[in-house]
Amino acid sequence: MPRPIEVERVQTGVRLERRLLKVLKALAELKNMTLGDLLEGIVLHAFEGKAAFGAQTLRRIAELKKIYQLDLDARASHRLREKS
């Protein structure tokens, strides 16, 4: 078993699109982890250009996106704006 790595975590006030947050929270719950742990894993994989999820998890994400009516994809990432 790999040795644990001690880190210092901080609270942050990150704002996310509502439906995206719902999908992330549901996925974290399915994986029995915190939202913060899930986000850390996604970011660390992205920083190395690696996929964070396997095929089975991607299928679950697709199901969650339907449940929470999340119709956004990566092409939307630079076009999101706050409602007035």
Secondary structure, 3 states (H helix, E strand, C coil): CCCCCCCCCCCCCCCCCHHHHHHHHHHHHHCCCCHHHHHHHHHHHHHCCCCCCCHHHHHHHHHHHHHCCCCCCHHHCCCCCCCC
